[in-house]
Amino acid sequence: MYFTEISVLEHTEQIKEGYSRSNKNEAARQILSHYGRQYALGMRLQTLETLFKAESVIMKYSSRGEVVAAS
């Protein structure tokens, strides 16, 4: 019927890891901050990866449109 393993893994990653990294003082706020930082870092990595791919495509062509380097 329903596959719950993904939700269990997300709970483990988001809640348990965040709680273990908190100082147990206002743990809910610290868990949300931890998850927010993880999300922001993941988005930043995806952005950098996309920019590097686009840059490598641009660098393959010279100003005349000739292929400079093939990958």
C-alpha positions in Angstrom: 0.0 0.0 0.0 2.2 2.8 1.3 6.0 2.9 1.4 7.1 4.6 4.7 10.8 4.0 4.5 11.4 7.5 2.9 9.5 9.3 5.6 11.4 7.3 8.3 14.7 8.2 6.7 13.7 11.9 6.5 12.6 11.8 10.1 16.0 10.4 11.1 17.9 12.9 9.1 15.9 16.0 9.9 14.8 15.5 13.5 17.2 13.1 15.2 20.4 14.5 13.6 19.2 18.1 14.3 18.4 17.2 17.9 21.7 15.4 18.5 23.5 18.5 17.2 21.5 20.9 19.4 22.4 21.7 23.0 18.9 20.5 24.0 18.0 24.1 25.0 15.2 25.3 22.7 15.7 22.2 20.6 12.9 22.8 18.2 14.4 26.1 17.1 17.8 24.6 16.8 16.5 21.6 14.8 14.8 24.0 12.3 17.9 26.1 12.1 20.0 23.0 11.4 17.6 21.8 8.7 17.5 25.3 7.2 21.3 25.3 7.0 21.5 21.9 5.4 18.9 22.9 2.8 20.7 26.2 2.0 24.0 24.3 1.6 22.4 21.8 -0.7 20.8 24.5 -2.9 24.2 26.3 -3.0 26.0 23.2 -4.1 23.4 22.6 -6.9 23.8 26.2 -8.0 27.6 25.9 -8.2 27.4 22.7 -10.0 25.1 24.2 -12.6 27.3 27.3 -13.0 30.4 25.1 -13.5 28.6 23.0 -16.2 27.5 26.2 -18.0 31.0 27.7 -17.8 32.6 24.6 -19.2 30.2 24.7 -22.2 30.9 28.4 -22.8 34.7 27.9 -22.6 34.6 25.2 -25.3 33.9 27.8 -28.0 36.1 30.6 -29.2 34.8 34.1 -30.2 34.4 32.9 -33.8 32.2 30.0 -32.8 35.0 27.5 -33.4 35.3 24.6 -30.9 38.4 25.3 -28.7 38.3 22.2 -26.6 36.2 19.1 -26.6 35.3 17.2 -23.5 
